[in-house]
Structures are given as C-alpha cells and as structure tokens.
Amino acid sequence: MGQTENKEKAQKVSWFTGLKAEFHKIIWPDQKSLVRQTVAVVVASVVVGLIIAMLDWIIQYGVNFLVGLSF
C-alpha cells in the first residue's frame, strides 16, 4: 500500500508538470486580433438573431393567417 501512495503523488506532480508545460505552449492573441475577433462574433450573433427573428415573424404571420381562415 505504501508504494501505491508514492505512485499517486508522483503522478500528480508529473500531471501538474505536464499541465504547466502545455500551458506555456499557448500562443495568446494580441489585443488587435482579440478585438477584431470579438467584433466579428458580436456582428455574426446579431445577424443570425435578426434572421431568426424575421423567420419567426414570417412563420407567425403565416400561422395566424391560416388559423384566421374560416370555412
């Protein structure tokens, strides 16, 4: 049992060492790139939201028209 406990501690240390090594490999974006990408995401989100709102309005109008028909 004593050997198992030592292996677990060694695994945790090596895991954190590996995590630290991988973290150092990250290439962080510069501020200009980050701002451009953020603006692109916001604009794309607004455009998709408007498209969904227009489709919702059209479908709602169509359903209300069909429900309003009386025979």
MOPAC internal coordinates of N, CA, C and O (Angstrom, degrees):
PM7 1SCF
backbone

  N    0.0000 0     0.00 0     0.00 0    0    0    0
  C    1.4421 1     0.00 0     0.00 0    1    0    0
  C    1.5282 1   111.16 1     0.00 0    2    1    0
  O    1.2310 1   120.35 1   146.23 1    3    2    1
  N    1.3032 1   116.93 1   -33.77 1    3    2    1
  C    1.4503 1   119.65 1  -179.28 1    5    3    2
  C    1.5223 1   111.82 1   -64.79 1    6    5    3
  O    1.2310 1   120.29 1   146.37 1    7    6    5
  N    1.3271 1   117.06 1   -33.63 1    7    6    5
  C    1.4627 1   120.26 1   179.60 1    9    7    6
  C    1.5290 1   111.01 1   -70.02 1   10    9    7
  O    1.2310 1   120.16 1   145.00 1   11   10    9
  N    1.3138 1   117.31 1   -35.00 1   11   10    9
  C    1.4573 1   121.05 1   179.33 1   13   11   10
  C    1.5234 1   110.41 1   -64.34 1   14   13   11
  O    1.2310 1   120.63 1   138.69 1   15   14   13
  N    1.3369 1   116.40 1   -41.31 1   15   14   13
  C    1.4614 1   119.75 1  -179.98 1   17   15   14
  C    1.5201 1   110.81 1   -63.81 1   18   17   15
  O    1.2310 1   119.88 1   140.57 1   19   18   17
  N    1.3179 1   117.84 1   -39.43 1   19   18   17
  C    1.4650 1   120.84 1   178.77 1   21   19   18
  C    1.5205 1   111.33 1   -66.14 1   22   21   19
  O    1.2310 1   120.17 1   141.46 1   23   22   21
  N    1.3183 1   117.28 1   -38.54 1   23   22   21
  C    1.4620 1   120.37 1   179.25 1   25   23   22
  C    1.5284 1   110.66 1   -66.13 1   26   25   23
  O    1.2310 1   120.20 1   140.58 1   27   26   25
  N    1.3371 1   117.22 1   -39.42 1   27   26   25
  C    1.4667 1   119.55 1   179.19 1   29   27   26
  C    1.5216 1   110.80 1   -62.60 1   30   29   27
  O    1.2310 1   119.94 1   138.20 1   31   30   29
  N    1.3246 1   117.73 1   -41.80 1   31   30   29
  C    1.4617 1   120.61 1   179.19 1   33   31   30
  C    1.5220 1   110.06 1   -65.79 1   34   33   31
  O    1.2310 1   120.46 1   139.70 1   35   34   33
  N    1.3115 1   116.73 1   -40.30 1   35   34   33
  C    1.4639 1   120.19 1   179.79 1   37   35   34
  C    1.5250 1   109.92 1   -66.06 1   38   37   35
  O    1.2310 1   119.85 1   142.74 1   39   38   37
  N    1.3322 1   117.89 1   -37.26 1   39   38   37
  C    1.4514 1   120.67 1   179.50 1   41   39   38
  C    1.5205 1   110.86 1   -66.95 1   42   41   39
  O    1.2310 1   120.19 1   140.48 1   43   42   41
  N    1.3280 1   117.25 1   -39.52 1   43   42   41
  C    1.4610 1   119.98 1   179.51 1   45   43   42
  C    1.5211 1   110.34 1   -65.13 1   46   45   43
  O    1.2310 1   120.47 1   137.70 1   47   46   45
  N    1.3098 1   116.71 1   -42.30 1   47   46   45
  C    1.4645 1   120.27 1   179.86 1   49   47   46
  C    1.5212 1   110.06 1   -64.32 1   50   49   47
  O    1.2310 1   120.39 1   135.31 1   51   50   49
  N    1.3199 1   116.86 1   -44.69 1   51   50   49
  C    1.4664 1   118.89 1  -179.87 1   53   51   50
  C    1.5261 1   110.80 1   -68.29 1   54   53   51
  O    1.2310 1   120.13 1   147.72 1   55   54   53
  N    1.3396 1   117.36 1   -32.28 1   55   54   53
  C    1.4616 1   120.21 1   177.87 1   57   55   54
  C    1.5203 1   109.93 1   -65.53 1   58   57   55
  O    1.2310 1   120.15 1   134.62 1   59   58   57
  N    1.3261 1   117.32 1   -45.38 1   59   58   57
  C    1.4621 1   120.60 1   178.76 1   61   59   58
  C    1.5219 1   110.90 1   -66.48 1   62   61   59
  O    1.2310 1   120.23 1   144.05 1   63   62   61
  N    1.3196 1   117.16 1   -35.95 1   63   62   61
  C    1.4657 1   120.23 1   177.45 1   65   63   62
  C    1.5249 1   109.85 1   -64.90 1   66   65   63
  O    1.2310 1   120.38 1   136.91 1   67   66   65
  N    1.3244 1   116.88 1   -43.09 1   67   66   65
  C    1.4573 1   120.87 1   177.61 1   69   67   66
  C    1.5157 1   111.75 1   -65.15 1   70   69   67
  O    1.2310 1   120.91 1   140.68 1   71   70   69
  N    1.3276 1   115.86 1   -39.32 1   71   70   69
  C    1.4582 1   120.13 1   178.27 1   73   71   70
  C    1.5217 1   110.85 1   -63.75 1   74   73   71
  O    1.2310 1   120.54 1   137.35 1   75   74   73
  N    1.3106 1   116.58 1   -42.65 1   75   74   73
  C    1.4623 1   121.16 1   178.85 1   77   75   74
  C    1.5272 1   110.35 1   -64.00 1   78   77   75
  O    1.2310 1   120.38 1   139.22 1   79   78   77
  N    1.3294 1   116.88 1   -40.78 1   79   78   77
  C    1.4577 1   120.76 1   178.95 1   81   79   78
  C    1.5296 1   110.87 1   -64.20 1   82   81   79
  O    1.2310 1   120.28 1   137.92 1   83   82   81
  N    1.3264 1   117.07 1   -42.08 1   83   82   81
  C    1.4611 1   120.32 1   178.52 1   85   83   82
  C    1.5237 1   111.34 1   -67.73 1   86   85   83
  O    1.2310 1   120.28 1   144.18 1   87   86   85
  N    1.3318 1   117.06 1   -35.82 1   87   86   85
  C    1.4592 1   121.11 1  -179.90 1   89   87   86
  C    1.5220 1   110.70 1   -64.60 1   90   89   87
  O    1.2310 1   120.63 1   146.02 1   91   90   89
  N    1.3229 1   116.40 1   -33.98 1   91   90   89
  C    1.4651 1   120.05 1   179.14 1   93   91   90
  C    1.5341 1   111.92 1   -71.57 1   94   93   91
  O    1.2310 1   119.66 1   162.19 1   95   94   93
  N    1.3216 1   118.25 1   -17.81 1   95   94   93
  C    1.4664 1   122.04 1   179.89 1   97   95   94
  C    1.5294 1   112.35 1   -80.85 1   98   97   95
  O    1.2310 1   120.09 1   167.80 1   99   98   97
  N    1.3268 1   117.44 1   -12.20 1   99   98   97
  C    1.4587 1   121.31 1  -177.67 1  101   99   98
  C    1.5240 1   109.40 1   -66.54 1  102  101   99
  O    1.2310 1   121.09 1   -47.00 1  103  102  101
  N    1.3106 1   115.52 1   133.00 1  103  102  101
  C    1.4695 1   121.08 1   175.64 1  105  103  102
  C    1.5250 1   106.29 1  -102.77 1  106  105  103
  O    1.2310 1   120.74 1   -72.47 1  107  106  105
  N    1.3193 1   116.19 1   107.53 1  107  106  105
  C    1.4452 1   121.26 1  -177.72 1  109  107  106
  C    1.5211 1   109.81 1   -79.28 1  110  109  107
  O    1.2310 1   119.87 1   -41.39 1  111  110  109
  N    1.3368 1   117.86 1   138.61 1  111  110  109
  C    1.4689 1   119.77 1  -179.58 1  113  111  110
  C    1.5251 1   111.10 1   -71.95 1  114  113  111
  O    1.2310 1   121.23 1   -28.55 1  115  114  113
  N    1.3407 1   115.25 1   151.45 1  115  114  113
  C    1.4568 1   118.53 1   175.87 1  117  115  114
  C    1.5317 1   108.86 1   -77.35 1  118  117  115
  O    1.2310 1   120.40 1    -9.75 1  119  118  117
  N    1.3106 1   116.84 1   170.25 1  119  118  117
  C    1.4640 1   121.47 1  -173.11 1  121  119  118
  C    1.5278 1   111.62 1   -64.06 1  122  121  119
  O    1.2310 1   119.97 1   140.10 1  123  122  121
  N    1.3278 1   117.67 1   -39.90 1  123  122  121
  C    1.4670 1   121.16 1  -178.68 1  125  123  122
  C    1.5351 1   110.67 1   -62.75 1  126  125  123
  O    1.2310 1   120.79 1   134.55 1  127  126  125
  N    1.3046 1   116.09 1   -45.45 1  127  126  125
  C    1.4643 1   120.70 1   179.40 1  129  127  126
  C    1.5280 1   110.89 1   -65.29 1  130  129  127
  O    1.2310 1   120.73 1   138.85 1  131  130  129
  N    1.3154 1   116.20 1   -41.15 1  131  130  129
  C    1.4600 1   120.69 1  -179.94 1  133  131  130
  C    1.5217 1   111.51 1   -63.04 1  134  133  131
  O    1.2310 1   120.37 1   137.92 1  135  134  133
  N    1.3326 1   116.90 1   -42.08 1  135  134  133
  C    1.4693 1   121.24 1   179.52 1  137  135  134
  C    1.5243 1   110.02 1   -65.54 1  138  137  135
  O    1.2310 1   120.09 1   135.81 1  139  138  137
  N    1.3331 1   117.44 1   -44.19 1  139  138  137
  C    1.4698 1   120.72 1  -179.94 1  141  139  138
  C    1.5216 1   111.31 1   -61.89 1  142  141  139
  O    1.2310 1   120.35 1   136.54 1  143  142  141
  N    1.3182 1   116.93 1   -43.46 1  143  142  141
  C    1.4577 1   120.14 1  -179.82 1  145  143  142
  C    1.5282 1   111.35 1   -67.50 1  146  145  143
  O    1.2310 1   120.32 1   142.40 1  147  146  145
  N    1.3241 1   117.00 1   -37.60 1  147  146  145
  C    1.4592 1   120.68 1   178.19 1  149  147  146
  C    1.5236 1   110.95 1   -65.03 1  150  149  147
  O    1.2310 1   120.57 1   136.26 1  151  150  149
  N    1.3236 1   116.52 1   -43.74 1  151  150  149
  C    1.4669 1   120.42 1   178.03 1  153  151  150
  C    1.5244 1   109.86 1   -62.79 1  154  153  151
  O    1.2310 1   119.99 1   139.06 1  155  154  153
  N    1.3184 1   117.62 1   -40.94 1  155  154  153
  C    1.4678 1   120.68 1   179.37 1  157  155  154
  C    1.5262 1   110.89 1   -62.15 1  158  157  155
  O    1.2310 1   119.97 1   138.57 1  159  158  157
  N    1.3139 1   117.65 1   -41.43 1  159  158  157
  C    1.4693 1   121.13 1   179.84 1  161  159  158
  C    1.5219 1   110.71 1   -66.50 1  162  161  159
  O    1.2310 1   120.15 1   137.76 1  163  162  161
  N    1.3325 1   117.33 1   -42.24 1  163  162  161
  C    1.4646 1   120.60 1  -179.84 1  165  163  162
  C    1.5252 1   110.53 1   -65.30 1  166  165  163
  O    1.2310 1   120.17 1   135.68 1  167  166  165
  N    1.3357 1   117.29 1   -44.32 1  167  166  165
  C    1.4714 1   121.08 1   179.71 1  169  167  166
  C    1.5262 1   110.04 1   -63.56 1  170  169  167
  O    1.2310 1   119.98 1   135.10 1  171  170  169
  N    1.3159 1   117.64 1   -44.90 1  171  170  169
  C    1.4660 1   120.62 1   179.43 1  173  171  170
  C    1.5312 1   110.43 1   -62.40 1  174  173  171
  O    1.2310 1   120.04 1   140.69 1  175  174  173
  N    1.3210 1   117.54 1   -39.31 1  175  174  173
  C    1.4656 1   121.06 1   179.37 1  177  175  174
  C    1.5264 1   110.97 1   -64.78 1  178  177  175
  O    1.2310 1   120.35 1   138.17 1  179  178  177
  N    1.3245 1   116.93 1   -41.83 1  179  178  177
  C    1.4675 1   120.66 1   179.47 1  181  179  178
  C    1.5273 1   110.20 1   -65.69 1  182  181  179
  O    1.2310 1   120.11 1   136.14 1  183  182  181
  N    1.3293 1   117.39 1   -43.86 1  183  182  181
  C    1.4728 1   120.98 1   180.00 1  185  183  182
  C    1.5216 1   110.55 1   -62.42 1  186  185  183
  O    1.2310 1   119.89 1   133.70 1  187  186  185
  N    1.3142 1   117.82 1   -46.30 1  187  186  185
  C    1.4653 1   120.70 1   179.43 1  189  187  186
  C    1.5307 1   109.92 1   -64.32 1  190  189  187
  O    1.2310 1   119.90 1   141.23 1  191  190  189
  N    1.3292 1   117.79 1   -38.77 1  191  190  189
  C    1.4582 1   121.08 1   177.25 1  193  191  190
  C    1.5151 1   111.96 1   -61.87 1  194  193  191
  O    1.2310 1   120.53 1   137.77 1  195  194  193
  N    1.3448 1   116.59 1   -42.23 1  195  194  193
  C    1.4633 1   120.13 1   177.78 1  197  195  194
  C    1.5268 1   111.89 1   -65.13 1  198  197  195
  O    1.2310 1   120.55 1   139.91 1  199  198  197
  N    1.3213 1   116.56 1   -40.09 1  199  198  197
  C    1.4728 1   119.81 1   178.25 1  201  199  198
  C    1.5226 1   110.15 1   -62.76 1  202  201  199
  O    1.2310 1   120.35 1   135.76 1  203  202  201
  N    1.3163 1   116.95 1   -44.24 1  203  202  201
  C    1.4679 1   120.27 1   179.05 1  205  203  202
  C    1.5205 1   110.70 1   -64.34 1  206  205  203
  O    1.2310 1   119.94 1   139.63 1  207  206  205
  N    1.3397 1   117.72 1   -40.37 1  207  206  205
  C    1.4737 1   120.82 1   178.83 1  209  207  206
  C    1.5232 1   110.75 1   -63.78 1  210  209  207
  O    1.2310 1   120.03 1   138.27 1  211  210  209
  N    1.3486 1   117.55 1   -41.73 1  211  210  209
  C    1.4678 1   120.36 1   178.52 1  213  211  210
  C    1.5170 1   110.92 1   -64.40 1  214  213  211
  O    1.2310 1   119.97 1   136.21 1  215  214  213
  N    1.3378 1   117.67 1   -43.79 1  215  214  213
  C    1.4643 1   120.31 1   178.40 1  217  215  214
  C    1.5238 1   110.84 1   -62.89 1  218  217  215
  O    1.2310 1   120.39 1   140.20 1  219  218  217
  N    1.3152 1   116.85 1   -39.80 1  219  218  217
  C    1.4592 1   120.95 1   178.33 1  221  219  218
  C    1.5172 1   110.70 1   -62.69 1  222  221  219
  O    1.2310 1   120.46 1   136.09 1  223  222  221
  N    1.3303 1   116.72 1   -43.91 1  223  222  221
  C    1.4593 1   120.87 1  -179.92 1  225  223  222
  C    1.5341 1   110.71 1   -63.89 1  226  225  223
  O    1.2310 1   120.42 1   136.29 1  227  226  225
  N    1.3387 1   116.79 1   -43.71 1  227  226  225
  C    1.4696 1   120.90 1   179.95 1  229  227  226
  C    1.5226 1   110.72 1   -63.67 1  230  229  227
  O    1.2310 1   120.41 1   134.91 1  231  230  229
  N    1.3259 1   116.82 1   -45.09 1  231  230  229
  C    1.4663 1   120.01 1  -179.72 1  233  231  230
  C    1.5261 1   110.31 1   -65.68 1  234  233  231
  O    1.2310 1   120.30 1   139.25 1  235  234  233
  N    1.3249 1   117.04 1   -40.75 1  235  234  233
  C    1.4649 1   120.31 1   178.27 1  237  235  234
  C    1.5241 1   110.78 1   -62.85 1  238  237  235
  O    1.2310 1   120.22 1   137.89 1  239  238  237
  N    1.3222 1   117.18 1   -42.11 1  239  238  237
  C    1.4622 1   121.20 1   177.92 1  241  239  238
  C    1.5274 1   110.06 1   -61.84 1  242  241  239
  O    1.2310 1   120.33 1   135.50 1  243  242  241
  N    1.3243 1   116.98 1   -44.50 1  243  242  241
  C    1.4663 1   120.96 1   179.32 1  245  243  242
  C    1.5135 1   112.49 1   -63.00 1  246  245  243
  O    1.2310 1   120.19 1   136.77 1  247  246  245
  N    1.3165 1   117.24 1   -43.23 1  247  246  245
  C    1.4674 1   120.37 1   179.68 1  249  247  246
  C    1.5279 1   110.32 1   -66.46 1  250  249  247
  O    1.2310 1   120.34 1   136.98 1  251  250  249
  N    1.3225 1   116.95 1   -43.02 1  251  250  249
  C    1.4736 1   119.80 1   178.03 1  253  251  250
  C    1.5293 1   110.85 1   -62.48 1  254  253  251
  O    1.2310 1   120.41 1   142.93 1  255  254  253
  N    1.3241 1   116.83 1   -37.07 1  255  254  253
  C    1.4613 1   120.63 1   177.61 1  257  255  254
  C    1.5250 1   110.32 1   -64.43 1  258  257  255
  O    1.2310 1   120.22 1   133.97 1  259  258  257
  N    1.3276 1   117.19 1   -46.03 1  259  258  257
  C    1.4608 1   121.03 1  -179.42 1  261  259  258
  C    1.5256 1   111.35 1   -66.59 1  262  261  259
  O    1.2310 1   119.77 1   141.63 1  263  262  261
  N    1.3038 1   118.04 1   -38.37 1  263  262  261
  C    1.4623 1   121.02 1   179.67 1  265  263  262
  C    1.5226 1   110.24 1   -70.12 1  266  265  263
  O    1.2310 1   120.62 1   147.46 1  267  266  265
  N    1.3193 1   116.43 1   -32.54 1  267  266  265
  C    1.4580 1   120.81 1  -178.70 1  269  267  266
  C    1.5210 1   113.50 1   -74.14 1  270  269  267
  O    1.2310 1   119.84 1   165.66 1  271  270  269
  N    1.3277 1   117.92 1   -14.34 1  271  270  269
  C    1.4635 1   119.80 1   177.76 1  273  271  270
  C    1.5147 1   109.36 1   -70.51 1  274  273  271
  O    1.2310 1   120.51 1   -49.96 1  275  274  273
  N    1.2803 1   116.63 1   130.04 1  275  274  273
  C    1.4580 1   119.28 1   176.82 1  277  275  274
  C    1.5220 1   108.42 1  -125.31 1  278  277  275
  O    1.2310 1   121.69 1   -38.38 1  279  278  277
  N    1.2915 1   114.38 1   141.62 1  279  278  277
  C    1.4747 1   120.17 1  -178.08 1  281  279  278
  C    1.4884 1   110.68 1  -102.11 1  282  281  279
  O    1.2310 1   120.10 1   180.00 1  283  282  281

